[in-house]
Amino acid sequence: MKYNFYGYRDIQQEEPAAYCSICQGEIYQCDECYLISGEQVCERCVADFEKENRYSIYGYELYDYFNTYGGLDDIE
């Protein structure tokens, strides 16, 4: 892990925690992403999907919220 001059962590120097199934973008630790139909999807692609389809991803389509802090959290 590399640090900048002020001692803060440089997230771009770390390995990604996951990759988006739609755009192949990098998902870093502490980023939000979603598990939709078994595929990891980044927050940007979820927002684009919601705009195109004019409804929010919710309920049966969104099975789990993928928590990059360390695992999956069930949606209740």
C-alpha positions as CSV (number, residue, x, y, z in Angstrom):
1,M,0.0,0.0,0.0
2,K,1.4,3.4,-1.0
3,Y,0.8,6.6,0.9
4,N,0.8,10.2,-0.4
5,F,2.6,13.1,1.2
6,Y,0.0,13.6,3.8
7,G,-0.1,10.0,4.9
8,Y,-3.5,9.2,3.4
9,R,-4.1,5.9,1.6
10,D,-4.0,6.2,-2.2
11,I,-6.9,3.9,-3.3
12,Q,-5.7,3.9,-7.0
13,Q,-2.5,2.1,-6.0
14,E,-4.4,-0.8,-4.4
15,E,-5.8,-3.9,-6.1
16,P,-9.5,-3.7,-7.0
17,A,-11.8,-5.8,-4.7
18,A,-14.0,-6.7,-7.7
19,Y,-14.8,-5.9,-11.3
20,C,-18.2,-4.8,-12.7
21,S,-19.9,-7.4,-14.8
22,I,-21.3,-4.8,-17.2
23,C,-18.6,-2.1,-17.8
24,Q,-15.6,-4.2,-16.5
25,G,-14.8,-1.2,-14.3
26,E,-12.8,-1.6,-11.1
27,I,-14.6,-1.7,-7.8
28,Y,-12.3,-0.8,-4.9
29,Q,-12.7,-1.7,-1.2
30,C,-15.2,0.6,0.4
31,D,-17.0,1.3,-2.9
32,E,-20.7,0.3,-3.2
33,C,-21.7,-2.4,-5.7
34,Y,-24.6,-4.7,-6.2
35,L,-25.1,-8.3,-6.9
36,I,-27.9,-8.6,-9.5
37,S,-28.8,-12.0,-10.8
38,G,-25.4,-13.3,-9.5
39,E,-23.3,-10.6,-11.2
40,Q,-21.4,-7.8,-9.5
41,V,-22.5,-4.4,-10.8
42,C,-21.0,-1.1,-9.9
43,E,-23.0,1.9,-8.6
44,R,-22.7,3.8,-12.0
45,C,-24.1,0.9,-14.0
46,V,-27.0,0.4,-11.6
47,A,-27.8,4.2,-11.9
48,D,-27.7,3.9,-15.7
49,F,-30.0,0.8,-15.7
50,E,-32.5,2.7,-13.5
51,K,-32.5,5.7,-15.9
52,E,-33.0,3.5,-19.0
53,N,-35.8,1.4,-17.5
54,R,-37.4,4.2,-15.5
55,Y,-37.7,2.3,-12.2
56,S,-35.5,1.5,-9.3
57,I,-33.7,-1.8,-8.9
58,Y,-35.3,-3.3,-5.9
59,G,-37.0,-6.4,-4.7
60,Y,-36.5,-9.6,-6.6
61,E,-34.0,-8.2,-9.1
62,L,-31.6,-7.1,-6.4
63,Y,-30.8,-10.2,-4.5
64,D,-27.9,-9.0,-2.3
65,Y,-26.0,-5.8,-1.6
66,F,-22.3,-6.6,-2.1
67,N,-20.4,-5.0,0.7
68,T,-16.8,-4.5,-0.3
69,Y,-15.9,-4.1,3.4
70,G,-15.9,-7.8,3.6
71,G,-18.8,-9.8,2.3
72,L,-22.4,-9.9,1.3
73,D,-25.3,-8.4,3.3
74,D,-28.8,-9.6,2.7
75,I,-31.4,-7.1,1.6
76,E,-34.4,-7.2,3.9
